[in-house]
């Protein structure tokens, strides 16, 4: 949205934009989840929540 806000990009087909779709992460909970998977999920959720275009 930064480029739209500063005028670098102009949205021309906004009337045809699809409605937002929720994003879900599904993983097996329990002691078998590796630290790498947990770290990725924490990172991805934080990045997606911070992205203004997805809110």
Secondary structure as GFF3:
##gff-version 3
##sequence-region A 1 55
A	DSSP	alpha_helix	2	5	.	.	.	ID=ss1
A	DSSP	three_ten_helix	14	16	.	.	.	ID=ss2
A	DSSP	alpha_helix	35	50	.	.	.	ID=ss3
A	DSSP	three_ten_helix	52	54	.	.	.	ID=ss4
###
